[in-house]
Amino acid sequence: MLVDHHSPVAQLAMFIAIVCTVIMGLSRQMGNLILNLVNLTLRWAFKDPQENLTEHQSSILKRISTTVETVLSKFNLDGKTTVFATCPECHCTYTPFFQLGSNTSSYPATCSNRPYPDADVCGASLLDEALAKNGLTSSKPTKPFLVYNFHDYLARLAQKDLEDMMDRSCDNVMASIKKNEPPAYMSDVLHREFIWKFEGPINGRLFIDRPGKEGPTSLPSMSIFLIRRA
């Protein structure tokens, strides 16, 4: 990891921000504040009576990132994403492809989609050309569409407050089913008759049933949460 090349002091300072934002759930803005406060505290602690810093101390302070996003990337905790090219006319999306031996994503230059049967090919331009630092031109999607890796997204749901919310949704439905009290007005996907009758892998047991309520968030709870977010 990139963080392995930093001094233990810089690693610990950045790890504090990781704990606060990833584990304790503080916002990125608060994480940035913590990073800067730790940096400032170390700077005051390092200074001698003449307020000078040694070269080693200055190097440590420079190694401490100022944003949580940078810290996450150094710990390999930043989310994996894929940038699709979206047609600005018909909104068709195109998956990036990579030339052999290159890590740079490439896309078709124009849209080849037919918006409806018998329609002409859209043909709209998908890319904007920009001048890169090396003097060469680079092409980027005119209308990018960012997609997060599903496994990363699912892993980020493993938070106590989200787990409680997902489990509570299933438990509330089960309580209504046992009381035979269907809602008079359907305002949620959980009110649908299909959810109330859909059985899981065990015959005779509903998919949303969590007998014993043991262990971490169940598959039914996670699935229902994803359905509601869709």
C-alpha positions as CSV (number, residue, x, y, z in Angstrom):
1,M,0.0,0.0,0.0
2,L,1.1,3.6,-0.6
3,V,0.8,4.3,3.1
4,D,3.6,1.8,3.8
5,H,6.1,4.4,2.5
6,H,5.1,6.9,5.2
7,S,6.6,7.3,8.7
8,P,4.7,5.6,11.6
9,V,3.7,9.1,12.8
10,A,2.1,10.0,9.5
11,Q,0.5,6.6,9.2
12,L,-1.1,6.9,12.7
13,A,-2.3,10.5,12.0
14,M,-4.1,9.3,8.8
15,F,-5.4,6.1,10.5
16,I,-7.1,8.3,13.0
17,A,-9.1,10.0,10.2
18,I,-9.9,6.5,8.7
19,V,-11.3,5.3,12.1
20,C,-13.4,8.5,12.5
21,T,-14.9,8.5,9.0
22,V,-15.1,4.8,8.1
23,I,-15.8,3.1,11.5
24,M,-17.3,5.9,13.6
25,G,-19.3,7.4,10.6
26,L,-18.2,11.0,10.7
27,S,-18.6,13.0,7.5
28,R,-15.7,13.5,5.1
29,Q,-15.7,17.2,6.0
30,M,-15.2,16.4,9.7
31,G,-12.5,13.9,8.7
32,N,-10.7,16.6,6.8
33,L,-10.9,18.8,9.9
34,I,-9.4,16.1,12.1
35,L,-6.5,15.6,9.6
36,N,-5.7,19.3,9.7
37,L,-6.0,19.5,13.5
38,V,-3.7,16.6,13.9
39,N,-1.2,18.1,11.5
40,L,-1.4,21.4,13.3
41,T,-0.9,19.7,16.7
42,L,2.1,17.8,15.5
43,R,3.6,21.0,14.0
44,W,3.3,22.8,17.4
45,A,4.7,19.8,19.2
46,F,7.7,19.4,16.8
47,K,8.8,23.1,17.0
48,D,11.8,24.0,19.1
49,P,11.9,27.2,21.2
50,Q,12.9,29.1,18.1
51,E,9.9,27.6,16.2
52,N,12.1,25.7,13.8
53,L,11.5,22.2,12.4
54,T,14.1,19.6,11.4
55,E,14.1,18.2,7.9
56,H,12.7,14.9,9.2
57,Q,9.9,16.6,11.1
58,S,8.9,18.7,8.0
59,S,8.9,15.5,5.9
60,I,6.5,13.9,8.3
61,L,4.1,16.8,8.2
62,K,4.2,16.9,4.4
63,R,3.3,13.2,4.3
64,I,0.1,13.7,6.2
65,S,-2.7,14.1,3.6
66,T,-5.2,16.9,4.0
67,T,-8.3,15.2,2.6
68,V,-10.0,11.9,3.6
69,E,-10.2,11.0,-0.1
70,T,-6.5,10.9,-0.4
71,V,-6.1,9.0,2.8
72,L,-8.6,6.3,1.6
73,S,-6.6,5.8,-1.6
74,K,-3.4,5.4,0.3
75,F,-5.0,2.7,2.5
76,N,-6.6,1.1,-0.6
77,L,-10.0,1.9,0.8
78,D,-11.3,4.1,-1.9
79,G,-14.3,2.8,-3.8
80,K,-13.8,1.2,-7.2
81,T,-15.7,3.0,-9.9
82,T,-16.2,2.6,-13.7
83,V,-16.9,5.7,-15.9
84,F,-19.3,5.0,-18.8
85,A,-19.7,7.3,-21.7
86,T,-23.3,8.5,-22.1
87,C,-24.7,9.8,-25.4
88,P,-25.8,13.4,-24.8
89,E,-28.7,12.9,-27.3
90,C,-30.2,9.4,-26.7
91,H,-28.6,8.6,-23.4
92,C,-27.2,5.3,-24.5
93,T,-24.3,4.2,-22.3
94,Y,-21.0,2.7,-23.5
95,T,-18.6,0.5,-21.4
96,P,-14.9,1.6,-21.5
97,F,-12.4,-0.7,-23.2
98,F,-8.6,-0.8,-22.8
99,Q,-5.9,-1.2,-25.3
100,L,-3.4,-4.0,-24.7
101,G,-0.9,-2.8,-22.1
102,S,-2.7,0.4,-21.3
103,N,-4.6,1.5,-18.2
104,T,-6.3,4.4,-20.0
105,S,-10.0,3.9,-20.8
106,S,-11.2,4.3,-24.3
107,Y,-14.6,4.8,-25.8
108,P,-16.3,4.8,-29.2
109,A,-16.1,8.3,-30.8
110,T,-19.8,8.4,-31.8
111,C,-23.0,6.8,-30.7
112,S,-24.1,3.8,-32.7
113,N,-27.4,3.3,-31.0
114,R,-30.8,3.3,-32.7
115,P,-33.2,4.9,-30.2
116,Y,-36.1,2.9,-31.6
117,P,-36.8,0.3,-34.3
118,D,-36.3,1.6,-37.8
119,A,-34.6,4.8,-36.5
120,D,-31.4,6.0,-37.9
121,V,-28.2,5.6,-36.0
122,C,-27.9,8.4,-33.4
123,G,-24.3,9.3,-34.5
124,A,-23.9,11.9,-31.7
125,S,-20.3,12.6,-30.5
126,L,-19.5,10.9,-27.3
127,L,-16.1,12.5,-26.5
128,D,-14.5,15.8,-25.8
129,E,-10.8,16.3,-26.6
130,A,-8.5,18.0,-24.1
131,L,-4.9,18.9,-24.2
132,A,-2.9,16.7,-21.8
133,K,0.2,17.8,-19.8
134,N,2.5,16.0,-22.2
135,G,1.2,18.1,-25.1
136,L,-0.9,15.2,-26.5
137,T,-4.7,15.2,-26.8
138,S,-6.8,13.0,-24.6
139,S,-10.4,12.2,-25.1
140,K,-12.9,12.1,-22.2
141,P,-16.7,11.4,-22.3
142,T,-18.8,14.4,-23.0
143,K,-21.4,13.0,-20.6
144,P,-19.7,10.6,-18.1
145,F,-21.7,8.2,-16.0
146,L,-20.0,7.0,-12.8
147,V,-20.9,3.5,-11.6
148,Y,-19.7,2.2,-8.3
149,N,-18.5,-1.4,-7.9
150,F,-21.5,-3.4,-6.5
151,H,-19.3,-5.4,-4.0
152,D,-17.9,-2.1,-2.6
153,Y,-21.4,-0.7,-2.4
154,L,-22.7,-3.8,-0.6
155,A,-19.7,-3.7,1.8
156,R,-20.4,-0.1,2.7
157,L,-23.9,-1.1,3.9
158,A,-22.3,-3.1,6.8
159,Q,-22.9,-0.3,9.3
160,K,-24.7,-0.7,12.5
161,D,-27.4,2.0,11.9
162,L,-28.1,0.6,8.4
163,E,-28.2,-3.0,9.7
164,D,-30.7,-2.0,12.3
165,M,-32.8,-0.2,9.8
166,M,-32.8,-3.2,7.4
167,D,-33.6,-5.7,10.1
168,R,-36.3,-3.5,11.5
169,S,-38.0,-3.3,8.1
170,C,-38.3,-7.0,7.9
171,D,-39.4,-7.4,11.5
172,N,-42.1,-4.8,11.1
173,V,-43.6,-6.6,8.1
174,M,-43.5,-9.9,9.9
175,A,-45.4,-8.3,12.9
176,S,-48.1,-7.0,10.5
177,I,-48.4,-10.4,8.9
178,K,-48.8,-12.2,12.2
179,K,-51.5,-9.7,13.2
180,N,-53.1,-10.0,9.8
181,E,-53.1,-6.2,9.4
182,P,-52.4,-5.3,5.8
183,P,-51.9,-1.6,5.3
184,A,-54.9,0.3,4.1
185,Y,-52.7,2.4,1.8
186,M,-49.6,1.1,0.1
187,S,-46.7,3.5,0.3
188,D,-43.8,1.1,0.4
189,V,-42.6,-1.9,-1.6
190,L,-42.9,-3.9,1.6
191,H,-46.7,-3.4,1.6
192,R,-47.0,-5.4,-1.6
193,E,-48.8,-8.8,-1.4
194,F,-45.8,-10.5,-3.2
195,I,-43.5,-9.6,-0.3
196,W,-46.0,-10.9,2.2
197,K,-46.3,-14.3,0.5
198,F,-42.8,-14.8,-1.0
199,E,-41.1,-17.9,0.6
200,G,-37.4,-18.3,1.1
201,P,-35.2,-21.4,0.6
202,I,-36.9,-23.1,3.6
203,N,-40.3,-24.4,2.7
204,G,-43.1,-22.8,4.7
205,R,-40.9,-19.8,5.9
206,L,-41.3,-16.4,4.4
207,F,-38.2,-14.8,2.8
208,I,-38.3,-11.9,5.2
209,D,-38.7,-14.0,8.3
210,R,-35.7,-13.9,10.7
211,P,-36.4,-16.5,13.4
212,G,-34.4,-15.9,16.5
213,K,-33.0,-12.7,15.0
214,E,-29.5,-14.0,15.5
215,G,-26.3,-12.9,13.8
216,P,-25.6,-9.9,11.5
217,T,-27.9,-8.5,9.0
218,S,-29.7,-11.3,7.2
219,L,-29.8,-11.8,3.4
220,P,-33.5,-11.0,3.4
221,S,-33.0,-7.7,5.2
222,M,-30.2,-6.7,2.7
223,S,-32.2,-7.7,-0.3
224,I,-35.3,-5.7,0.9
225,F,-33.0,-2.7,1.4
226,L,-31.6,-2.9,-2.1
227,I,-35.1,-3.3,-3.5
228,R,-36.3,-0.2,-1.8
229,R,-33.2,1.8,-3.0
230,A,-33.7,0.7,-6.6
